[in-house]
Amino acid sequence: MTEDDKFDMFLDFIYSDEWLLPIDSFIEYNCLIFTSADETESMQEKTRIYNDYRDTIANYIDKFLRNCLGMNRGQLGELCANFQDELDYDDMVHFLALEDYQLFHQVMFEANK
């Protein structure tokens, strides 16, 4: 499979209900605790939710990458770097939030508004 094919399959996946519904459900269910922009408020509970997000979403994306593209997240990063002009921030925010608590918090706070 070519890099173009892999990238197209990745895009199809991140725009699909298969990817979006579980994320949207997770965010909707858990965003209620993110009532302020203060990241330290209710830190223990927010950290638990962030860890749940990381575990849930990381396992989900890892399974897709392994089973459908024969890749890991490191290779996905390289692939996305090669096609960075074709990606929007909004396309990647859920992936970026896996490694960035501040971004995760921002997403959850915005969802709670």
N, C-alpha and C positions, 0 to 999 in steps of 0.2 A: 504494500500500500504506500503510495507517495505521501509526502508531507502535505501537499494540497488536499488529498483525500482525507487524511487524518484531521486536518484543520477544519474542513467542511463538516466532518462527522462531529467534531467537538462543538462547532457552532450549532449544528442541528440539536445536539444534546442540551446545550445551555439555554436554548430557546424553547425547549420542549416542556410539556406539562410534567413529564417524568422527572425533570430536574426542578422546575419552578414550584410545583405544588408542595412537595415536602419542605422546601425552604420557606415558602410563604406560610405554610401551616406552622412551622417551628417559630417563625418570627411573630406571627399573630398570637400564638399561644403564650409566648414568653416575653413579649415586649412590655407588658403591663407594669413590670417592675422598674422599667427605665423611664421614670417620670421626670427626671431632670438631666441636664447636660453634665452634671457633676459625676464624674466617673468613680469617685470614692464613696459616694452615697450608696448604702446597701451593698458594699463591695463583696462581701462573702457570697451573697445570693447571686449577684451579677457574675462573679467568677465561676460559680457552679454552672450557670446557664451558658457562659462562654465555653467552658470545657465540654459541656454536652453538645453544643453547636460544633465545636472542633471535631469531637469524636464522631458525631452523626454525619456531618457533611464530608469530612475527610474519608470516612469509610465508604460513603456513597460515591464520591468522585473516584476514589482509588479502584473500586470495583468496576466502574465504567471504563476507566483507563486501561485496566488490566484485561478485562474481558473483551472490550470492543476495539481498542487501539493497540494493545500490547505495549503499553507505556506505563511509566510512573509519573508522579507529580513533578519531579525534576525535569524529566523529558518534556512534560507539558509546558513547563516554564520556557524551555528552549524553543519549543514549537511556537508558542505565543510571541516570543521575542522576534521570531522570524516573520511573523504576520502582524506585528504591533500596529501597523497603519490601518489594519482592518478591524481592530478591536476598539470598543469604546469603554470608558471607565465603568459605565453602568453594566456592561456585559461581564466585567470581571470582579465587581465589588464583593460578591459572595465568596469568591476564591481568595481575594486579598484579605478579607475579614478572618479567614482561617488563621492567619499569622499576625494579625494586627488587632489587638484588643480595642484600641482607640477607635478604629474604623468600625469594628463590630458594635461598640457602644453607640456610635453615631447612627448607624443603621437602625439599631433597636430603638433609640430615642426618637428618631424621625418616624418610625413606624407607630410609635405610641401617641404621637401628636394627633 
